[in-house]
Every structure is written in C-alpha cells, then in structure tokens.
Amino acid sequence: MKTLDFGRRGLGICVAAAMLAGCGGSLPAIGGAPGVIPQKANELPPDRGATRSTLLYVSDSGAGTVTFYSYPELKTQGTLTGLQGPLGLCIDPSTQDVWVVDANARELFEFEHGGRTPIRELPINAYYPELVSCAVNPKNGDLAVVSDLFGSDPGALMIFKDGSGTQTDYQSSKIFYYDFVTYDKSGNAFIDGYGDRFQLAELPYGATRLHDVTPKGLRLPNRGAVQSDGSQLALGTETRGLIYQIADRKVTGKTHLRNACRVSQFLVDGDRVATPNACDGSGSVSIYNYPAGGAPLKVLTGLRSPFAAVISR
C-alpha cells in the first residue's frame, strides 16, 4: 500500500470518509512532487496508539478486507479479515464503533475503534439478502441498513432499534433498487435508489413512512451515495466524479472531483471529502477539498475494489 501526497498542504481535519480517486496514470501535484510511502498491513506491527488516534477505515470488496489507517498520515494500522464480502461502513457517533456490512454473509459486524475482533454480529432477515450500506442515527442510536434488489423483489430500508432486536422495514412505491442511506444531525434518514428513475426519499425522525424528496429535474445515470455534510445533503454520482449539494429539494451546488471514477460510498467532513475509487481492478482512496473539489490533495493506492470509507476518532 502506498500513499501519494500531493503537496505539503496539511489535512488537519476530522473526516468521515468516502470515495473517488485517480484512475490510472499520474495525478497532478499540488505545490510540489508527491512523496511515496510503501505500506503493507501484514508488514507493520500493531500500533499501540491505534485506539487513541483518528482512523480511516476502507472496505475493499475485491480483497474481502477492511483496512484502517492513521489519519491524515494514511499509514496502515491493521486489517479486519474473515469477512466474506464487505461493502458499506458506518460509525456509531456515540461510541465511534465501526459497523461493517458483509453482503455475502448477510450480516453486519461491529468493531470497537482500533479493534480487530467483532464485538457484535447482527444477522439480517433472509428476505433482504442484498445488503449494501448502513448508517447510525445520532439522536437515538438506531441502525439503518439498506438492501438492494433481490431477484424480482424490491429492496428495503431496515431500521434496528439501538442497533439490535427486530427490524422494522420501510419501502417506497417509487423505489425498486435501494442503494445508500445517511442520517442528518436531526435524526432524519435519507435513502437513494431507482424505480423508473432516480429517487431520493426521507424518513423523518419519528415518522413511519418514506417521503419523496427528489430534487425536481435531477437525473442521475447511475447509482451514487448520499451523505449529510453537516448543513445539507451531498449526493454523488458513481461515474462522473461529481457531488451535488442539495437542500430543500433543490441543487444548491456541485463539486467536481478530478481523476475520479467508479465511486461508491463517500463521506464529507468539514472541508474535506475522502473518496474510495475503483477502476478496473486498480483501486485507491483520494482526499479532496470540499466543496471546492478539483485535484486530490492525497491519494492512497494499492487497493483492489474499495467501496466505502469512514473515519473513527
């Protein structure tokens, strides 16, 4: 694993994670030539400070692993193995525990910050086996899980009270393929997916049904993750390297991410966005200015098919 650092601009931020990186070829440097730091998880001793430091977690569905790195240094600290098909990741804001969506195992696994052994397993109703993403409600600790289409059956948003117990399922008549879920700071859940076109739905805090909040005229050609950026929604597109800012069902801005391709789950934190990027078997994670975008500030390479990234502190 190696890190390409574009320039000497610091990344003093608390990120949260995400997607998009350069696909093939070299990326332009910012303020000087990049430095290269070889990194391999199996060659590094355990970091005694891992449980106290800020960590960037990246799920790599191609390798079947979740690796965590010091942030913003991006030095490998450890790898979560024994997973069958890790996809979405999410953080419990109250504990900073990391939830891993294992699509093939049809389960979610919870890991303590810096831990390598799951502290809890959450099997999902077999009726919704195509698991994609998750999010934890900052208001009450509920765990939201999204399952995509299975065969001819539509997917669903599943809510687990306090991250355990029996699930409550939510579906929209306008959504057949369910993709990603996020919570805003008020505990409202947002889900994106497709029916006959792109759809964005909201489950308001305390509500019992989904509401259509798709911006008028917005058309996305492919799946893209949705995240709360603290003040509004950030909606990505998988193939265009583009993030829309959305408020009150209107597009309020756009972030263009240079050299981005095959972007899945991203997460915005403050003035940075971390973006996993998978391009024909060559994967990476890029750090960009947000919402300015442009060229990446730093790139982590050596991954196969990164799907999601999150920050735990």
ZADREN-993133 format. One record per residue (C-alpha): x, y, z. Coordinates in steps of 0.1 Angstrom, whole numbers, padded with zeros to 4 digits, always signed. Each point is the difference from the previous one (the first is absolute). Last residue first. Example, Ala and Ser with C-alpha at 12.3 -4.5 7.8 and 13.67 -1.06 7.14 Angstrom:
<nodes>
+0137-0011+0071/-0014-0034+0007/
</nodes>
This chain:
<nodes>
-0119+0090+0163/-0016-0022-0027/+0000+0012-0036/-0019-0018-0028/+0008-0015-0034/-0020-0020-0025/+0003-0022-0031/+0037-0006-0007/+0005-0024-0028/+0037-0011-0001/+0020+0023+0022/+0037+0009-0005/-0005+0038+0001/-0007+0027+0026/-0002+0034-0017/+0005+0035+0015/-0011+0035-0009/-0021-0011-0029/-0005+0024-0029/-0032+0021-0002/-0026-0002+0027/-0010+0034+0015/-0027-0014+0023/+0020-0015+0015/+0037-0004-0006/+0009-0034-0011/+0015-0032+0015/+0003-0030-0023/-0004-0037+0007/+0013-0025-0025/-0009-0030-0021/+0014-0018-0031/-0022-0029-0010/-0016+0018-0029/-0004+0033+0018/-0012+0001+0037/+0001+0033+0019/-0005+0006+0037/-0006+0037+0007/+0010+0020+0030/-0017+0035+0001/+0016+0030+0017/-0012+0034+0012/-0022-0012+0029/-0005-0038-0002/-0015-0015-0031/-0005-0037-0005/+0002-0021-0032/-0017-0033-0008/+0004-0011-0037/+0023+0017-0025/+0009-0019-0032/+0022+0029-0013/+0017+0032+0013/+0029+0016-0018/-0012+0035+0009/-0028+0004+0025/-0026+0026-0010/-0022+0013+0029/-0034+0014-0009/-0023+0025+0017/-0035+0008+0013/-0020-0028-0017/-0035+0004+0013/-0023-0023+0020/+0003+0022+0031/+0038-0003+0000/+0022-0020-0024/+0038+0002-0007/+0009-0021-0030/+0032-0020-0001/+0017-0008-0033/+0027-0024-0011/-0022-0011-0029/-0001-0038+0004/-0016-0007+0033/-0020+0032+0005/+0000+0016+0035/-0027+0017+0021/+0011+0023+0028/-0029+0010+0022/-0001+0033+0020/+0015+0016+0031/+0022-0026+0015/+0012-0017-0032/-0028-0026+0001/+0008-0029-0023/-0016-0016-0031/+0019-0025-0021/-0004-0003-0037/-0016-0025-0024/-0001+0007-0037/-0013+0025-0027/-0012+0026+0026/-0029+0023-0010/-0009+0030+0021/-0030+0018-0015/-0017+0007+0033/+0021-0010+0030/-0011-0033+0013/-0016+0004+0035/-0025-0029-0002/-0012-0009+0035/+0005-0033+0018/-0024-0012+0027/-0001-0004+0037/+0013+0033+0012/+0019+0005+0033/+0029+0018-0017/-0009+0006-0036/+0005-0030-0024/+0011+0018-0032/+0001-0012-0036/+0022+0008-0030/-0010-0017-0033/+0018-0005-0033/-0023-0013-0028/-0025-0028-0007/+0007-0011+0035/+0034+0008+0012/+0019+0006+0032/+0009+0026+0027/-0008-0001+0037/-0001+0029+0025/-0005-0005+0037/-0010+0029+0023/+0018-0001+0034/+0004+0037+0004/+0038-0001-0007/-0007-0016-0034/-0002-0037-0005/+0013-0019-0031/-0012-0029-0022/+0012-0014-0033/-0012-0022-0029/-0036-0013-0002/-0012-0013-0033/-0038-0001-0003/-0009+0035+0012/-0032+0019-0009/-0023-0021+0021/+0022+0007+0030/+0011-0026+0025/+0006+0000+0037/+0008-0031+0022/+0002-0001+0038/+0027-0024+0012/-0002-0021+0032/+0027+0005+0026/+0033+0017-0003/+0016+0033-0011/-0019+0021+0025/-0032-0007-0018/+0009-0017-0033/-0014+0018-0031/-0002-0017-0034/-0003+0020-0033/-0012-0023-0027/+0008-0019-0032/-0025-0009-0027/-0007-0036-0009/+0006-0014-0035/+0033-0015+0009/+0013+0019+0030/+0001+0038-0005/+0022+0019+0025/+0000-0002+0038/+0006+0031+0021/+0008-0001+0037/-0009+0027+0026/+0013-0005+0036/-0019+0019+0027/+0024+0018+0024/-0026+0026+0013/+0009+0034-0014/+0031-0007-0020/-0018-0026-0021/+0025-0026-0012/+0005-0007-0037/+0002-0030-0022/+0008-0012-0036/-0004-0027-0026/-0018-0032+0012/-0015-0023-0027/-0015-0026+0024/-0034+0017+0007/-0024-0029+0006/+0029-0017+0019/-0007+0023+0029/+0034+0015+0010/+0025-0015+0025/+0015+0025+0024/+0034-0010+0015/+0016+0018+0030/+0034+0006+0014/+0018-0008-0032/+0038-0007+0003/+0026+0024-0014/-0005+0030+0023/+0012+0035-0009/-0033+0016+0009/-0022-0029+0011/-0014-0022-0027/-0036-0008-0009/-0008-0026-0026/-0031+0001-0023/-0013-0032-0015/-0011-0015-0033/+0033-0019-0002/+0004+0010-0037/-0010+0037+0006/+0022+0005+0031/-0010+0035+0011/+0027+0012+0024/-0010+0021+0031/+0028+0020+0016/-0001+0011+0037/+0005+0037+0006/-0020-0004+0032/-0027+0027-0002/+0003+0008-0037/-0004-0037-0010/+0020-0001-0033/-0010-0015-0033/+0015-0023-0027/-0015-0013-0032/+0015-0030-0019/+0018-0029+0015/-0005-0033-0018/+0011-0031+0019/+0017+0014+0031/+0027-0020+0019/+0023+0030+0000/+0001+0034+0016/+0033+0017-0008/+0024+0021+0020/+0018+0033+0005/+0010+0009-0036/+0014+0035-0003/-0024+0026-0015/+0016+0030+0018/-0033+0018+0003/-0011-0023+0016/+0015-0032+0011/-0012-0029-0022/-0026-0027+0003/-0004-0029-0024/-0033-0018-0007/+0004-0032-0019/-0015-0023-0027/+0027+0010-0025/-0024+0011-0027/-0025+0013+0024/+0025+0024+0015/-0015+0018+0030/+0020+0030+0012/+0003+0012+0036/+0017+0034+0007/+0012+0002+0036/+0004+0029+0024/+0023-0010+0029/-0007-0014+0035/-0007-0037-0008/+0028+0000-0026/+0026+0013+0025/+0015-0034+0006/+0004-0005-0038/+0002-0037-0008/+0032-0009-0019/+0000+0007-0037/+0009-0024-0028/-0035-0016-0003/-0016+0034-0006/+0023+0010-0028/+0011+0035-0005/+0026+0016-0023/+0002+0038+0005/+0002+0020-0032/+0004+0038+0000/-0017+0021-0026/+0019+0028-0018/-0009+0036+0008/-0028+0025+0007/-0029-0022-0010/+0011-0029-0021/-0020-0012-0031/-0010-0036+0001/+0019-0027-0018/-0015-0026-0023/-0028-0024+0010/-0033+0010+0017/+0005+0027+0026/-0022-0002+0030/-0037+0001+0010/-0015-0010+0032/-0010+0005+0036/+0009+0010+0034/-0008+0017+0032/+0026+0026+0003/+0013+0017+0030/+0023+0025-0014/+0036+0011-0001/+0008-0011-0035/+0032+0021-0004/+0011+0015-0033/+0034-0013-0008/-0006-0009-0036/-0018-0030-0014/+0007-0029+0023/-0001-0034-0017/-0003-0027+0025/+0010-0036-0005/-0015-0034+0008/
</nodes>
